[in-house]
Amino acid sequence: MLEGDLILFGCLSDFELQLGKRWSSVEATLTIETLVLGFLERAPEMSEIVSSPFFKVAVNNRVEPQSFVLNDGDTVALLPPVTGG
Amino acid sequence: MLENADHILVTQQELDIAGVYGSLRGASSNIEDLGAVVVFVGLVREFDKSLSSGRLQILRLQHHPELTQSSIVDVITQARSRWDLGAVLVHHRVGDLRPTDEIVAVAVTSKHRAEAFDAARFLMDKLKTEVMLWKQVLNADEANWVAFKDSDAKASSSW
């Protein structure tokens, strides 16, 4: 069992009800890509946001690629396309 | 990498625009043959089409405390790799802002105006697509996240 904190930023914070504040998996190995696919099953309305080339995921305050393998206790942040400036 | 003359500020306090120019001149005093200073200031606009009233009362800026700073460093590093710049300054508000508030200040110094203008525009274009900030517009009845604009993506990828 893998689990950790989940932080949602920007418009993705609207999906906190479906996704909660923790991520978890019964798989022994879990990539960011697989984790996000699981989130999409619970919140399909997110699909347009997470399919954007500007969507990013940070693990322990570092942006990581979709192939990144998560460790137990990692803090995952979902970062939708930014809108600052 | 930042140079000693560079300065980044992400703050909930009002931006000190006169101070921006002064600190940039001060930071550039040891730069030989300084010929140009460009300062861009972005303001909060009151009108927003996503709200049914068309007018916002608050613009809320959310940031990622750790990643916002490092993503600004990345953008400045990119600018420095393209142009020979004296000092680079990026100050950005976060939290709740009101119409006409200064939201962002970008300033650069260089020997000649062309590279200062280009670098300032580059920094703003990249701030819009690469720096970890998210806007939400609010009034008494509604709260909408600002949508990512294709025009911002095009401006950013044009460099």
gemmi code that builds the backbone of each chain (N, CA, C; Angstrom):
import gemmi

chains = {
    "A": [
        ("MET", (0.844, -1.199, 0.000), (0.000, 0.000, 0.000), (0.885, 1.258, 0.000)),
        ("LEU", (0.608, 2.142, -0.960), (1.316, 3.425, -1.034), (0.315, 4.527, -0.743)),
        ("GLU", (0.747, 5.553, -0.056), (-0.145, 6.692, 0.184), (0.653, 7.936, 0.539)),
        ("GLY", (-0.019, 9.073, 0.408), (0.638, 10.339, 0.750), (-0.335, 11.490, 0.638)),
        ("ASP", (0.162, 12.691, 0.928), (-0.687, 13.886, 0.846), (-0.914, 14.290, -0.608)),
        ("LEU", (-2.092, 14.846, -0.861), (-2.449, 15.339, -2.193), (-2.846, 16.803, -2.067)),
        ("ILE", (-2.217, 17.662, -2.873), (-2.551, 19.092, -2.860), (-3.024, 19.493, -4.249)),
        ("LEU", (-4.169, 20.159, -4.296), (-4.761, 20.573, -5.573), (-4.651, 22.083, -5.703)),
        ("PHE", (-4.137, 22.554, -6.825), (-3.972, 23.989, -7.037), (-4.938, 24.507, -8.100)),
        ("GLY", (-5.171, 25.822, -8.058), (-5.967, 26.490, -9.079), (-7.323, 25.829, -9.261)),
        ("CYS", (-7.744, 25.726, -10.522), (-9.075, 25.187, -10.819), (-9.227, 23.727, -10.373)),
        ("LEU", (-8.130, 23.019, -10.203), (-8.239, 21.618, -9.770), (-8.684, 21.514, -8.306)),
        ("SER", (-8.582, 22.606, -7.554), (-9.061, 22.557, -6.167), (-10.576, 22.391, -6.111)),
        ("ASP", (-11.256, 22.658, -7.226), (-12.709, 22.415, -7.281), (-13.043, 20.930, -7.207)),
        ("PHE", (-12.039, 20.055, -7.383), (-12.289, 18.610, -7.381), (-11.889, 17.947, -6.057)),
        ("GLU", (-11.726, 18.754, -5.022), (-11.296, 18.193, -3.738), (-12.316, 17.218, -3.163)),
        ("LEU", (-13.593, 17.485, -3.441), (-14.652, 16.586, -2.939), (-14.462, 15.173, -3.497)),
        ("GLN", (-14.143, 15.066, -4.793), (-13.972, 13.742, -5.425), (-12.617, 13.111, -5.085)),
        ("LEU", (-11.572, 13.943, -4.958), (-10.220, 13.392, -4.832), (-9.698, 13.355, -3.398)),
        ("GLY", (-10.239, 14.209, -2.523), (-9.775, 14.246, -1.137), (-8.420, 14.904, -0.989)),
        ("LYS", (-7.821, 14.727, 0.182), (-6.533, 15.367, 0.481), (-5.397, 14.355, 0.603)),
        ("ARG", (-5.699, 13.075, 0.282), (-4.677, 12.024, 0.320), (-4.779, 11.205, -0.948)),
        ("TRP", (-3.642, 10.695, -1.438), (-3.656, 9.725, -2.529), (-3.237, 8.373, -1.949)),
        ("SER", (-3.706, 7.288, -2.573), (-3.306, 5.961, -2.105), (-3.427, 4.972, -3.252)),
        ("SER", (-2.708, 3.875, -3.127), (-2.762, 2.831, -4.150), (-2.399, 1.485, -3.525)),
        ("VAL", (-3.055, 0.439, -3.999), (-2.702, -0.907, -3.510), (-1.583, -1.504, -4.359)),
        ("GLU", (-1.249, -0.832, -5.470), (-0.176, -1.334, -6.338), (1.190, -1.168, -5.638)),
        ("ALA", (2.107, -2.051, -5.966), (3.455, -1.954, -5.390), (4.256, -0.862, -6.091)),
        ("THR", (3.967, -0.655, -7.382), (4.646, 0.376, -8.165), (3.594, 1.272, -8.814)),
        ("LEU", (3.788, 2.549, -8.658), (2.792, 3.496, -9.173), (3.496, 4.696, -9.795)),
        ("THR", (3.166, 5.001, -11.055), (3.718, 6.199, -11.690), (2.719, 7.352, -11.555)),
        ("ILE", (3.215, 8.558, -11.814), (2.322, 9.724, -11.828), (1.214, 9.506, -12.848)),
        ("GLU", (1.576, 8.980, -14.018), (0.586, 8.777, -15.084), (-0.565, 7.882, -14.610)),
        ("THR", (-0.222, 6.778, -13.935), (-1.259, 5.857, -13.458), (-2.095, 6.508, -12.361)),
        ("LEU", (-1.444, 7.265, -11.488), (-2.182, 7.941, -10.421), (-3.219, 8.899, -11.004)),
        ("VAL", (-2.783, 9.691, -12.012), (-3.692, 10.680, -12.608), (-4.843, 9.972, -13.342)),
        ("LEU", (-4.553, 8.845, -13.988), (-5.626, 8.093, -14.659), (-6.682, 7.644, -13.638)),
        ("GLY", (-6.223, 7.242, -12.452), (-7.158, 6.869, -11.383), (-8.002, 8.055, -10.933)),
        ("PHE", (-7.370, 9.239, -10.858), (-8.123, 10.445, -10.492), (-9.198, 10.745, -11.536)),
        ("LEU", (-8.846, 10.513, -12.804), (-9.803, 10.810, -13.885), (-11.048, 9.925, -13.803)),
        ("GLU", (-10.895, 8.702, -13.300), (-12.069, 7.828, -13.141), (-13.020, 8.405, -12.101)),
        ("ARG", (-12.443, 9.069, -11.083), (-13.286, 9.650, -10.022), (-13.791, 11.041, -10.392)),
        ("ALA", (-13.072, 11.734, -11.254), (-13.470, 13.101, -11.641), (-13.214, 13.287, -13.136)),
        ("PRO", (-14.059, 12.681, -13.991), (-13.823, 12.764, -15.436), (-13.855, 14.195, -15.979)),
        ("GLU", (-14.464, 15.117, -15.230), (-14.519, 16.516, -15.690), (-13.130, 17.154, -15.723)),
        ("MET", (-12.158, 16.495, -15.080), (-10.786, 17.015, -15.073), (-10.036, 16.769, -16.370)),
        ("SER", (-10.610, 15.970, -17.273), (-9.819, 15.435, -18.392), (-9.233, 16.536, -19.273)),
        ("GLU", (-10.006, 17.593, -19.528), (-9.499, 18.655, -20.403), (-8.283, 19.347, -19.766)),
        ("ILE", (-8.335, 19.514, -18.450), (-7.243, 20.202, -17.751), (-5.974, 19.352, -17.758)),
        ("VAL", (-6.117, 18.069, -17.391), (-4.905, 17.246, -17.240), (-4.335, 16.810, -18.590)),
        ("SER", (-5.118, 16.948, -19.663), (-4.573, 16.598, -20.983), (-3.833, 17.779, -21.623)),
        ("SER", (-3.900, 18.953, -20.989), (-3.169, 20.114, -21.517), (-1.663, 19.873, -21.423)),
        ("PRO", (-0.902, 20.298, -22.438), (0.557, 20.174, -22.334), (1.147, 21.033, -21.216)),
        ("PHE", (0.356, 21.961, -20.668), (0.840, 22.830, -19.595), (0.470, 22.303, -18.208)),
        ("PHE", (-0.239, 21.162, -18.142), (-0.537, 20.523, -16.849), (0.742, 19.867, -16.312)),
        ("LYS", (1.029, 20.060, -15.019), (2.232, 19.473, -14.422), (1.898, 18.848, -13.068)),
        ("VAL", (2.762, 17.946, -12.661), (2.623, 17.325, -11.342), (3.942, 17.514, -10.595)),
        ("ALA", (3.821, 17.978, -9.350), (5.018, 18.102, -8.506), (4.979, 17.031, -7.425)),
        ("VAL", (6.137, 16.448, -7.176), (6.276, 15.479, -6.087), (7.309, 16.046, -5.125)),
        ("ASN", (6.879, 16.220, -3.874), (7.764, 16.808, -2.849), (8.383, 18.119, -3.344)),
        ("ASN", (7.523, 18.971, -3.907), (7.901, 20.324, -4.342), (8.849, 20.355, -5.535)),
        ("ARG", (8.839, 19.305, -6.351), (9.632, 19.297, -7.587), (8.766, 18.775, -8.717)),
        ("VAL", (8.740, 19.493, -9.844), (7.966, 19.016, -10.999), (8.646, 17.768, -11.563)),
        ("GLU", (7.851, 16.713, -11.756), (8.394, 15.433, -12.227), (7.640, 14.967, -13.477)),
        ("PRO", (8.279, 14.127, -14.313), (7.605, 13.630, -15.524), (6.536, 12.582, -15.188)),
        ("GLN", (5.683, 12.329, -16.177), (4.576, 11.365, -15.998), (5.087, 9.972, -15.617)),
        ("SER", (6.307, 9.651, -16.038), (6.866, 8.311, -15.787), (7.461, 8.178, -14.377)),
        ("PHE", (7.462, 9.250, -13.609), (8.075, 9.235, -12.271), (7.379, 8.203, -11.378)),
        ("VAL", (8.162, 7.394, -10.679), (7.608, 6.360, -9.791), (7.478, 6.929, -8.375)),
        ("LEU", (6.273, 6.865, -7.845), (5.991, 7.444, -6.527), (6.439, 6.523, -5.402)),
        ("ASN", (6.855, 7.150, -4.316), (7.219, 6.413, -3.101), (6.184, 6.673, -2.015)),
        ("ASP", (6.097, 5.729, -1.093), (5.190, 5.907, 0.037), (5.568, 7.183, 0.792)),
        ("GLY", (4.562, 7.995, 1.098), (4.815, 9.232, 1.836), (5.060, 10.450, 0.976)),
        ("ASP", (5.152, 10.268, -0.345), (5.366, 11.424, -1.230), (4.177, 12.390, -1.162)),
        ("THR", (4.472, 13.679, -1.205), (3.427, 14.695, -1.331), (3.266, 15.034, -2.811)),
        ("VAL", (2.057, 14.811, -3.320), (1.776, 15.033, -4.738), (0.951, 16.308, -4.897)),
        ("ALA", (1.391, 17.194, -5.777), (0.639, 18.423, -6.070), (0.243, 18.426, -7.537)),
        ("LEU", (-1.039, 18.620, -7.807), (-1.528, 18.719, -9.188), (-1.584, 20.195, -9.577)),
        ("LEU", (-0.878, 20.546, -10.669), (-0.693, 21.939, -11.062), (-1.339, 22.180, -12.427)),
        ("PRO", (-2.519, 22.773, -12.460), (-3.144, 23.045, -13.756), (-2.372, 24.132, -14.506)),
        ("PRO", (-2.679, 24.343, -15.798), (-2.013, 25.426, -16.541), (-2.092, 26.735, -15.755)),
        ("VAL", (-0.979, 27.448, -15.710), (-0.904, 28.629, -14.838), (-1.582, 29.835, -15.484)),
        ("THR", (-1.951, 30.794, -14.642), (-2.654, 31.984, -15.156), (-2.184, 33.250, -14.437)),
        ("GLY", (-0.900, 33.308, -14.099), (-0.395, 34.496, -13.406), (0.016, 35.596, -14.366)),
        ("GLY", (0.830, 36.491, -13.882), (1.344, 37.574, -14.710), (0.394, 38.732, -14.826)),
    ],
    "B": [
        ("MET", (20.548, 30.523, -13.511), (21.138, 31.072, -12.285), (20.901, 32.585, -12.212)),
        ("LEU", (20.621, 33.049, -10.999), (20.478, 34.485, -10.806), (21.854, 35.127, -10.641)),
        ("GLU", (21.946, 36.389, -11.079), (23.129, 37.194, -10.791), (22.862, 37.960, -9.490)),
        ("ASN", (23.937, 38.480, -8.894), (23.778, 39.218, -7.639), (22.824, 40.405, -7.768)),
        ("ALA", (22.799, 41.006, -8.970), (21.975, 42.194, -9.175), (20.488, 41.866, -9.308)),
        ("ASP", (20.147, 40.594, -9.501), (18.747, 40.215, -9.748), (17.953, 40.190, -8.444)),
        ("HIS", (16.637, 40.375, -8.580), (15.795, 40.359, -7.381), (14.412, 39.804, -7.693)),
        ("ILE", (13.978, 38.875, -6.842), (12.638, 38.265, -6.967), (11.886, 38.525, -5.671)),
        ("LEU", (10.604, 38.895, -5.823), (9.752, 39.081, -4.642), (8.359, 38.543, -4.964)),
        ("VAL", (7.857, 37.658, -4.124), (6.473, 37.187, -4.211), (5.831, 37.571, -2.886)),
        ("THR", (4.846, 38.477, -2.940), (4.403, 39.113, -1.695), (2.900, 39.378, -1.675)),
        ("GLN", (2.353, 39.406, -0.469), (0.951, 39.822, -0.302), (0.852, 41.340, -0.128)),
        ("GLN", (1.988, 42.001, 0.042), (1.983, 43.456, 0.250), (1.925, 44.195, -1.091)),
        ("GLU", (1.493, 45.475, -1.036), (1.479, 46.295, -2.251), (2.887, 46.413, -2.829)),
        ("LEU", (2.970, 46.446, -4.154), (4.275, 46.581, -4.795), (4.734, 48.052, -4.722)),
        ("ASP", (6.016, 48.237, -4.517), (6.606, 49.573, -4.452), (7.249, 49.863, -5.806)),
        ("ILE", (6.467, 50.479, -6.695), (6.936, 50.632, -8.076), (8.079, 51.640, -8.171)),
        ("ALA", (7.992, 52.744, -7.418), (9.104, 53.711, -7.421), (10.368, 53.038, -6.882)),
        ("GLY", (10.183, 52.183, -5.883), (11.317, 51.459, -5.311), (11.930, 50.492, -6.298)),
        ("VAL", (11.097, 49.926, -7.182), (11.584, 48.996, -8.212), (12.632, 49.687, -9.075)),
        ("TYR", (12.286, 50.890, -9.549), (13.223, 51.610, -10.412), (14.500, 51.971, -9.645)),
        ("GLY", (14.314, 52.457, -8.423), (15.469, 52.855, -7.627), (16.397, 51.688, -7.334)),
        ("SER", (15.813, 50.550, -6.952), (16.664, 49.406, -6.596), (17.350, 48.836, -7.830)),
        ("LEU", (16.677, 48.932, -8.970), (17.284, 48.431, -10.205), (18.470, 49.295, -10.618)),
        ("ARG", (18.298, 50.622, -10.481), (19.421, 51.519, -10.790), (20.576, 51.260, -9.840)),
        ("GLY", (20.239, 51.073, -8.568), (21.283, 50.813, -7.575), (22.012, 49.514, -7.855)),
        ("ALA", (21.239, 48.476, -8.226), (21.830, 47.159, -8.483), (22.685, 47.173, -9.741)),
        ("SER", (22.426, 48.150, -10.621), (23.136, 48.190, -11.901), (24.320, 49.158, -11.876)),
        ("SER", (24.575, 49.769, -10.711), (25.572, 50.847, -10.669), (26.974, 50.374, -11.048)),
        ("ASN", (27.226, 49.090, -10.860), (28.564, 48.589, -11.185), (28.629, 48.001, -12.595)),
        ("ILE", (27.551, 48.161, -13.358), (27.543, 47.594, -14.713), (28.082, 48.637, -15.697)),
        ("GLU", (29.069, 48.241, -16.426), (29.727, 49.169, -17.331), (28.836, 49.496, -18.525)),
        ("ASP", (28.747, 50.779, -18.859), (28.068, 51.197, -20.077), (26.566, 50.908, -20.063)),
        ("LEU", (25.918, 51.103, -18.903), (24.464, 50.892, -18.792), (23.731, 51.929, -19.642)),
        ("GLY", (22.823, 51.470, -20.509), (22.161, 52.413, -21.411), (20.650, 52.350, -21.409)),
        ("ALA", (20.045, 51.324, -20.771), (18.587, 51.199, -20.868), (18.008, 50.545, -19.619)),
        ("VAL", (16.864, 51.084, -19.202), (16.066, 50.464, -18.138), (14.643, 50.351, -18.665)),
        ("VAL", (14.093, 49.149, -18.664), (12.688, 48.963, -19.028), (11.958, 48.414, -17.816)),
        ("VAL", (10.861, 49.091, -17.445), (10.023, 48.646, -16.329), (8.619, 48.410, -16.859)),
        ("PHE", (8.096, 47.201, -16.687), (6.703, 46.913, -17.037), (5.931, 46.664, -15.743)),
        ("VAL", (4.738, 47.279, -15.650), (3.868, 47.055, -14.495), (2.501, 46.602, -14.992)),
        ("GLY", (2.032, 45.469, -14.494), (0.700, 44.978, -14.833), (-0.291, 45.359, -13.751)),
        ("LEU", (-1.493, 45.798, -14.165), (-2.537, 46.225, -13.229), (-3.716, 45.257, -13.253)),
        ("VAL", (-4.447, 45.190, -12.154), (-5.677, 44.388, -12.097), (-6.769, 45.146, -12.846)),
        ("ARG", (-7.353, 44.472, -13.844), (-8.461, 45.088, -14.593), (-9.779, 44.726, -13.938)),
        ("GLU", (-10.717, 45.664, -13.974), (-12.000, 45.443, -13.305), (-12.936, 44.563, -14.127)),
        ("PHE", (-12.805, 44.629, -15.443), (-13.785, 43.953, -16.291), (-13.370, 42.511, -16.568)),
        ("ASP", (-14.339, 41.581, -16.404), (-14.064, 40.167, -16.617), (-15.298, 39.510, -17.206)),
        ("LYS", (-15.137, 38.963, -18.413), (-16.292, 38.420, -19.140), (-16.865, 37.167, -18.479)),
        ("SER", (-16.060, 36.458, -17.661), (-16.561, 35.210, -17.088), (-17.600, 35.453, -15.994)),
        ("LEU", (-17.645, 36.670, -15.448), (-18.610, 36.992, -14.401), (-19.875, 37.566, -15.032)),
        ("SER", (-21.046, 37.182, -14.507), (-22.293, 37.627, -15.142), (-22.442, 39.143, -15.061)),
        ("SER", (-21.917, 39.761, -14.002), (-21.984, 41.222, -13.907), (-20.917, 41.884, -14.773)),
        ("GLY", (-19.915, 41.092, -15.177), (-18.830, 41.642, -15.985), (-17.778, 42.379, -15.190)),
        ("ARG", (-17.961, 42.479, -13.872), (-17.011, 43.243, -13.054), (-16.564, 42.415, -11.850)),
        ("LEU", (-15.286, 42.447, -11.587), (-14.789, 41.719, -10.421), (-14.576, 42.688, -9.263)),
        ("GLN", (-14.669, 42.131, -8.050), (-14.353, 42.936, -6.866), (-12.994, 42.545, -6.301)),
        ("ILE", (-12.685, 41.252, -6.425), (-11.396, 40.763, -5.920), (-10.752, 39.860, -6.967)),
        ("LEU", (-9.468, 40.043, -7.169), (-8.675, 39.091, -7.953), (-7.785, 38.350, -6.958)),
        ("ARG", (-8.014, 37.038, -6.853), (-7.265, 36.238, -5.870), (-6.145, 35.493, -6.599)),
        ("LEU", (-4.933, 35.682, -6.099), (-3.752, 35.024, -6.693), (-3.279, 33.915, -5.776)),
        ("GLN", (-3.397, 32.673, -6.235), (-2.873, 31.544, -5.465), (-1.484, 31.189, -6.006)),
        ("HIS", (-0.594, 30.784, -5.124), (0.731, 30.374, -5.581), (1.151, 29.096, -4.862)),
        ("HIS", (2.205, 28.482, -5.377), (2.798, 27.304, -4.730), (4.054, 27.816, -4.047)),
        ("PRO", (4.058, 27.883, -2.717), (5.144, 28.591, -2.015), (6.540, 28.198, -2.480)),
        ("GLU", (6.811, 26.924, -2.669), (8.162, 26.498, -3.053), (8.407, 26.670, -4.559)),
        ("LEU", (7.429, 26.288, -5.361), (7.655, 26.238, -6.811), (7.549, 27.602, -7.490)),
        ("THR", (6.800, 28.527, -6.918), (6.648, 29.831, -7.570), (8.007, 30.516, -7.686)),
        ("GLN", (8.732, 30.556, -6.597), (10.049, 31.204, -6.603), (10.993, 30.513, -7.601)),
        ("SER", (11.049, 29.186, -7.556), (12.001, 28.481, -8.431), (11.605, 28.605, -9.901)),
        ("SER", (10.292, 28.699, -10.191), (9.890, 28.844, -11.594), (10.229, 30.251, -12.111)),
        ("ILE", (10.228, 31.253, -11.225), (10.665, 32.593, -11.644), (12.173, 32.583, -11.917)),
        ("VAL", (12.915, 31.876, -11.068), (14.370, 31.752, -11.304), (14.620, 31.116, -12.674)),
        ("ASP", (13.851, 30.081, -13.012), (14.013, 29.415, -14.313), (13.803, 30.390, -15.468)),
        ("VAL", (12.766, 31.221, -15.349), (12.433, 32.157, -16.432), (13.533, 33.223, -16.571)),
        ("ILE", (14.022, 33.717, -15.441), (15.114, 34.704, -15.499), (16.367, 34.074, -16.106)),
        ("THR", (16.638, 32.821, -15.747), (17.801, 32.119, -16.302), (17.685, 32.000, -17.819)),
        ("GLN", (16.477, 31.698, -18.298), (16.259, 31.626, -19.752), (16.531, 32.983, -20.404)),
        ("ALA", (16.039, 34.056, -19.776), (16.246, 35.406, -20.346), (17.739, 35.739, -20.397)),
        ("ARG", (18.444, 35.388, -19.324), (19.878, 35.704, -19.269), (20.672, 34.925, -20.319)),
        ("SER", (20.173, 33.739, -20.696), (20.882, 32.957, -21.712), (20.674, 33.549, -23.112)),
        ("ARG", (19.664, 34.410, -23.270), (19.362, 34.980, -24.584), (19.944, 36.377, -24.775)),
        ("TRP", (19.969, 37.165, -23.692), (20.395, 38.558, -23.816), (21.453, 38.882, -22.768)),
        ("ASP", (22.287, 39.876, -23.090), (23.292, 40.354, -22.149), (22.621, 41.414, -21.275)),
        ("LEU", (22.206, 41.018, -20.080), (21.411, 41.896, -19.233), (22.212, 42.323, -18.013)),
        ("GLY", (21.929, 43.551, -17.533), (22.560, 44.011, -16.312), (21.884, 43.397, -15.102)),
        ("ALA", (20.711, 43.922, -14.748), (19.933, 43.398, -13.619), (18.549, 42.992, -14.102)),
        ("VAL", (17.968, 42.003, -13.449), (16.602, 41.543, -13.759), (15.809, 41.508, -12.451)),
        ("LEU", (14.619, 42.078, -12.498), (13.783, 42.130, -11.294), (12.377, 41.630, -11.635)),
        ("VAL", (11.861, 40.724, -10.832), (10.473, 40.263, -10.978), (9.814, 40.318, -9.597)),
        ("HIS", (8.800, 41.178, -9.476), (8.015, 41.249, -8.246), (6.572, 40.879, -8.582)),
        ("HIS", (5.954, 39.969, -7.815), (4.590, 39.522, -8.114), (3.762, 39.493, -6.845)),
        ("ARG", (2.553, 40.058, -6.929), (1.616, 39.994, -5.802), (0.958, 38.633, -5.743)),
        ("VAL", (0.608, 38.179, -4.550), (-0.282, 37.036, -4.341), (-1.311, 37.447, -3.290)),
        ("GLY", (-2.341, 36.622, -3.124), (-3.406, 36.958, -2.179), (-4.523, 37.712, -2.873)),
        ("ASP", (-5.239, 38.546, -2.121), (-6.407, 39.247, -2.662), (-6.039, 40.650, -3.131)),
        ("LEU", (-6.336, 40.929, -4.406), (-6.069, 42.241, -5.003), (-7.376, 42.860, -5.469)),
        ("ARG", (-7.366, 44.168, -5.629), (-8.559, 44.882, -6.099), (-8.239, 45.593, -7.429)),
        ("PRO", (-9.292, 45.941, -8.171), (-9.066, 46.634, -9.446), (-8.134, 47.829, -9.273)),
        ("THR", (-7.256, 47.995, -10.238), (-6.207, 49.031, -10.349), (-4.962, 48.714, -9.515)),
        ("ASP", (-5.004, 47.680, -8.655), (-3.781, 47.314, -7.923), (-2.697, 46.866, -8.898)),
        ("GLU", (-1.456, 47.125, -8.530), (-0.339, 46.591, -9.318), (-0.177, 45.105, -8.982)),
        ("ILE", (-0.201, 44.263, -10.006), (-0.124, 42.820, -9.786), (1.282, 42.277, -10.045)),
        ("VAL", (1.979, 42.888, -11.003), (3.312, 42.383, -11.341), (4.196, 43.536, -11.822)),
        ("ALA", (5.466, 43.443, -11.469), (6.463, 44.383, -12.009), (7.635, 43.561, -12.541)),
        ("VAL", (7.989, 43.826, -13.785), (9.145, 43.183, -14.410), (10.056, 44.299, -14.889)),
        ("ALA", (11.321, 44.218, -14.552), (12.231, 45.290, -14.951), (13.591, 44.709, -15.316)),
        ("VAL", (14.205, 45.272, -16.339), (15.534, 44.815, -16.769), (16.396, 46.019, -17.140)),
        ("THR", (17.699, 45.849, -16.994), (18.635, 46.850, -17.494), (19.584, 46.180, -18.488)),
        ("SER", (20.060, 46.990, -19.424), (21.002, 46.465, -20.425), (21.744, 47.645, -21.056)),
        ("LYS", (22.657, 47.325, -21.967), (23.390, 48.401, -22.636), (22.496, 49.148, -23.613)),
        ("HIS", (21.633, 48.407, -24.310), (20.822, 49.014, -25.375), (19.345, 48.703, -25.176)),
        ("ARG", (18.476, 49.571, -25.737), (17.048, 49.450, -25.471), (16.437, 48.189, -26.065)),
        ("ALA", (16.918, 47.745, -27.216), (16.259, 46.614, -27.891), (16.278, 45.370, -27.012)),
        ("GLU", (17.434, 45.070, -26.426), (17.494, 43.853, -25.615), (16.708, 44.018, -24.313)),
        ("ALA", (16.637, 45.238, -23.785), (15.855, 45.464, -22.565), (14.358, 45.284, -22.850)),
        ("PHE", (13.876, 45.861, -23.970), (12.461, 45.681, -24.336), (12.156, 44.208, -24.596)),
        ("ASP", (13.013, 43.554, -25.380), (12.771, 42.146, -25.723), (12.764, 41.261, -24.472)),
        ("ALA", (13.734, 41.490, -23.601), (13.831, 40.652, -22.404), (12.624, 40.857, -21.490)),
        ("ALA", (12.158, 42.112, -21.370), (10.990, 42.374, -20.517), (9.751, 41.668, -21.075)),
        ("ARG", (9.585, 41.724, -22.401), (8.430, 41.059, -23.017), (8.549, 39.536, -22.875)),
        ("PHE", (9.755, 39.010, -23.060), (9.997, 37.575, -22.878), (9.633, 37.149, -21.451)),
        ("LEU", (10.091, 37.916, -20.470), (9.816, 37.567, -19.075), (8.319, 37.541, -18.805)),
        ("MET", (7.588, 38.532, -19.315), (6.133, 38.551, -19.096), (5.459, 37.381, -19.801)),
        ("ASP", (5.867, 37.100, -21.046), (5.253, 35.985, -21.779), (5.485, 34.665, -21.043)),
        ("LYS", (6.670, 34.481, -20.503), (6.979, 33.234, -19.792), (6.315, 33.185, -18.417)),
        ("LEU", (6.170, 34.371, -17.766), (5.451, 34.406, -16.487), (4.035, 33.870, -16.654)),
        ("LYS", (3.438, 34.172, -17.811), (2.045, 33.776, -18.068), (1.881, 32.279, -18.257)),
        ("THR", (2.947, 31.572, -18.602), (2.799, 30.148, -18.933), (3.663, 29.216, -18.078)),
        ("GLU", (4.645, 29.760, -17.360), (5.587, 28.862, -16.672), (5.698, 29.081, -15.168)),
        ("VAL", (5.174, 30.191, -14.672), (5.344, 30.479, -13.242), (4.084, 30.057, -12.478)),
        ("MET", (4.304, 29.382, -11.342), (3.211, 28.725, -10.617), (2.324, 29.711, -9.866)),
        ("LEU", (1.386, 30.290, -10.629), (0.415, 31.235, -10.093), (-0.933, 30.966, -10.755)),
        ("TRP", (-1.998, 31.093, -9.981), (-3.339, 30.854, -10.533), (-4.267, 31.973, -10.054)),
        ("LYS", (-5.020, 32.536, -11.033), (-5.922, 33.651, -10.726), (-7.354, 33.164, -10.563)),
        ("GLN", (-8.077, 33.783, -9.632), (-9.507, 33.553, -9.468), (-10.177, 34.919, -9.370)),
        ("VAL", (-11.266, 35.108, -10.132), (-11.998, 36.382, -10.065), (-13.235, 36.192, -9.199)),
        ("LEU", (-13.484, 37.157, -8.323), (-14.601, 37.029, -7.382), (-15.400, 38.320, -7.303)),
        ("ASN", (-16.697, 38.166, -7.124), (-17.534, 39.261, -6.640), (-18.514, 38.672, -5.631)),
        ("ALA", (-19.515, 39.419, -5.245), (-20.396, 38.962, -4.170), (-21.124, 37.675, -4.532)),
        ("ASP", (-21.320, 37.413, -5.832), (-22.146, 36.282, -6.252), (-21.379, 35.112, -6.851)),
        ("GLU", (-20.207, 35.347, -7.368), (-19.511, 34.306, -8.140), (-18.027, 34.246, -7.786)),
        ("ALA", (-17.453, 33.070, -8.097), (-15.993, 32.895, -7.976), (-15.562, 31.970, -9.108)),
        ("ASN", (-14.800, 32.498, -10.066), (-14.379, 31.712, -11.231), (-12.861, 31.690, -11.344)),
        ("TRP", (-12.329, 30.493, -11.594), (-10.909, 30.410, -11.912), (-10.690, 30.956, -13.323)),
        ("VAL", (-9.645, 31.733, -13.492), (-9.319, 32.282, -14.813), (-8.799, 31.155, -15.702)),
        ("ALA", (-9.335, 31.088, -16.922), (-8.932, 30.024, -17.850), (-7.596, 30.354, -18.504)),
        ("PHE", (-6.816, 29.313, -18.739), (-5.556, 29.450, -19.474), (-5.870, 29.900, -20.902)),
        ("LYS", (-5.145, 30.895, -21.392), (-5.462, 31.453, -22.718), (-4.535, 30.893, -23.794)),
        ("ASP", (-5.127, 30.490, -24.925), (-4.319, 30.026, -26.058), (-3.384, 31.128, -26.544)),
        ("SER", (-3.850, 32.389, -26.451), (-3.006, 33.503, -26.914), (-1.737, 33.613, -26.059)),
        ("ASP", (-1.854, 33.279, -24.765), (-0.659, 33.293, -23.899), (0.289, 32.163, -24.282)),
        ("ALA", (-0.285, 30.990, -24.615), (0.554, 29.859, -25.025), (1.308, 30.197, -26.310)),
        ("LYS", (0.602, 30.847, -27.256), (1.235, 31.219, -28.529), (2.346, 32.235, -28.302)),
        ("ALA", (2.068, 33.241, -27.446), (3.083, 34.268, -27.181), (4.318, 33.637, -26.548)),
        ("SER", (4.095, 32.697, -25.636), (5.222, 32.057, -24.939), (6.044, 31.184, -25.878)),
        ("SER", (5.351, 30.454, -26.762), (6.074, 29.527, -27.649), (6.674, 30.241, -28.852)),
        ("SER", (6.364, 31.534, -29.020), (6.900, 32.265, -30.174), (8.378, 32.603, -29.986)),
        ("TRP", (8.895, 32.468, -28.755), (10.305, 32.805, -28.504), (11.209, 31.648, -28.865)),
    ],
}
model = gemmi.Model(1)
for chain_id, residues in chains.items():
    chain = gemmi.Chain(chain_id)
    for i, (resn, *xyz) in enumerate(residues, 1):
        res = gemmi.Residue()
        res.name, res.seqid = resn, gemmi.SeqId(i, " ")
        for name, pos in zip(("N", "CA", "C"), xyz):
            atom = gemmi.Atom()
            atom.name, atom.element = name, gemmi.Element(name[0])
            atom.pos, atom.b_iso = gemmi.Position(*pos), 0.0
            res.add_atom(atom)
        chain.add_residue(res)
    model.add_chain(chain)
structure = gemmi.Structure()
structure.add_model(model)
structure.setup_entities()
